[in-house]
Amino acid sequence: MTVRTRVLAIGDAFDVVVPAGADRAAATAVVVFRDAAVLVGGRVVWSGVDIETAAGEFVAILGPNGVGKSTLLKAALGLLPLSAGRAVVLGRPPGQARAEIGYLPQRRSFDPSVRIRGLDVVRLGLDGHRWGLPLPGGRRGRAAERRVAELIEMVGATGYAHQPIGRLSGGEQQRLLIAQALARRPRLLLLDEPLDSLDLHNAGAVAALIRDICRTAGVTVLMVAHDVNPILSSLDRVIYLASGGAVAGTPAEVITSGTLSRLYQTPIEVLTTSDGRLVVVGQPEAPAVHVDRHDGTGRP
Ligand SMILES: Nc1ncnc2c1ncn2[C@@H]1O[C@H](COP(=O)(O)OP(=O)(O)OP(=O)(O)O)[C@@H](O)[C@H]1O
């Protein structure tokens, strides 16, 4: 049985259909997708997606290449409209809560020739218009300087924040970018593969940092990841994405042969190595689409 819950937001009313009994959780959830679908370049990337994340949760978004993990973050940001279903982000339709969201898009590392200092990159999160320029004097400027210093300390980057970001390691750069995304005290942090290109040790350290931010600041984090192993011990929940839907739960609930075989409708085996790592065997490739990913049209 379902009930229709009215989620009230600033200047908005939005209807969400939720199962009876779960309506209160859905109304207070930070991100809710209900039977959601997205079209990119005229193709349905995913459909039937039902997810819900609570305040202060650290959630990884997993799934094969091209399944639409980055697309899910963009839909939560309101950068891509849903083609079906509903979404509520921080109590509002996607796109209306951006001031309360920190977003770290997918990226490669900075070129070694980039001379901008780490602390200038963090400061950009406070005011994107003043890239690399000194903050104005006065009370506002001093408060901003204090906030930048606080953020740098929070991510453990005090020792190298004055150096040009291009000369820092991948892990150091990621810490500074996470600090930038946290600058405006977001309630929701969307991170697109921040651990990509980090070694196992650094990936684990950055994941632990993100978990601490969730715990201490009550920030909800949705993070796209390719390998769940370095972050397993830090995560609260995972969302496994497929073209026909998603399944969410604790890693132990979701990353099993039975659950993933049902989700992808093909035999999948989850093996545990002697050192405790999970290996997913038989995960299908997402349908290949040959498009220019930069023009957004989907035309070859
Ligand atoms: N601008 C675009 N125009 C057309 N198709 C696109 C565009 N951007 C992405 N796509 C397609 O949408 C699908 C989902 O892409 P997305 O980047 O969300 O997947 P992903 O799961 O994050 O992939 P990966 O793990 O490789 O980063 C892919 O098939 C991709 O080719």
The ligand as an SDF file (V2000), in Angstrom:
LIG
                    3D

 31 33  0  0  0  0  0  0  0  0999 V2000
   26.8890   14.5380  -22.8090 N   0  0  0  0  0  0  0  0  0  0  0  0
   26.4880   13.2930  -23.0900 C   0  0  0  0  0  0  0  0  0  0  0  0
   25.8420   13.0330  -24.2430 N   0  0  0  0  0  0  0  0  0  0  0  0
   25.4260   11.8020  -24.5350 C   0  0  0  0  0  0  0  0  0  0  0  0
   25.6050   10.7470  -23.7370 N   0  0  0  0  0  0  0  0  0  0  0  0
   26.2520   10.9440  -22.5920 C   0  0  0  0  0  0  0  0  0  0  0  0
   26.7240   12.2230  -22.1990 C   0  0  0  0  0  0  0  0  0  0  0  0
   27.3080   12.1110  -20.9960 N   0  0  0  0  0  0  0  0  0  0  0  0
   27.2030   10.8250  -20.6570 C   0  0  0  0  0  0  0  0  0  0  0  0
   26.5820   10.1260  -21.6070 N   0  0  0  0  0  0  0  0  0  0  0  0
   26.2660    8.6860  -21.5880 C   0  0  0  0  0  0  0  0  0  0  0  0
   25.4280    8.4410  -20.4850 O   0  0  0  0  0  0  0  0  0  0  0  0
   25.7650    7.1920  -19.8880 C   0  0  0  0  0  0  0  0  0  0  0  0
   26.0190    7.3910  -18.4150 C   0  0  0  0  0  0  0  0  0  0  0  0
   27.2150    8.1570  -18.2400 O   0  0  0  0  0  0  0  0  0  0  0  0
   27.8160    8.4120  -16.7990 P   0  0  0  0  0  0  0  0  0  0  0  0
   29.0340    9.2500  -16.9720 O   0  0  0  0  0  0  0  0  0  0  0  0
   26.7500    8.9020  -15.8900 O   0  0  0  0  0  0  0  0  0  0  0  0
   28.1990    6.9220  -16.3530 O   0  0  0  0  0  0  0  0  0  0  0  0
   29.1110    6.4510  -15.1370 P   0  0  0  0  0  0  0  0  0  0  0  0
   28.4420    5.2620  -14.5470 O   0  0  0  0  0  0  0  0  0  0  0  0
   29.4010    7.5760  -14.2350 O   0  0  0  0  0  0  0  0  0  0  0  0
   30.4200    6.0130  -15.9560 O   0  0  0  0  0  0  0  0  0  0  0  0
   31.9500    5.8380  -15.4760 P   0  0  0  0  0  0  0  0  0  0  0  0
   31.9580    4.7890  -14.4210 O   0  0  0  0  0  0  0  0  0  0  0  0
   32.6270    5.3760  -16.7280 O   0  0  0  0  0  0  0  0  0  0  0  0
   32.4410    7.1830  -15.0100 O   0  0  0  0  0  0  0  0  0  0  0  0
   26.9560    6.6480  -20.6580 C   0  0  0  0  0  0  0  0  0  0  0  0
   26.4920    5.6810  -21.5740 O   0  0  0  0  0  0  0  0  0  0  0  0
   27.5070    7.8500  -21.3730 C   0  0  0  0  0  0  0  0  0  0  0  0
   28.1180    7.4840  -22.5890 O   0  0  0  0  0  0  0  0  0  0  0  0
  1  2  1  0
  2  3  1  0
  2  7  2  0
  3  4  2  0
  4  5  1  0
  5  6  2  0
  6  7  1  0
  6 10  1  0
  7  8  1  0
  8  9  2  0
  9 10  1  0
 10 11  1  0
 11 12  1  0
 11 30  1  0
 12 13  1  0
 13 14  1  0
 13 28  1  0
 14 15  1  0
 15 16  1  0
 16 17  2  0
 16 18  1  0
 16 19  1  0
 19 20  1  0
 20 21  2  0
 20 22  1  0
 20 23  1  0
 23 24  1  0
 24 25  2  0
 24 26  1  0
 24 27  1  0
 28 29  1  0
 28 30  1  0
 30 31  1  0
M  END
$$$$
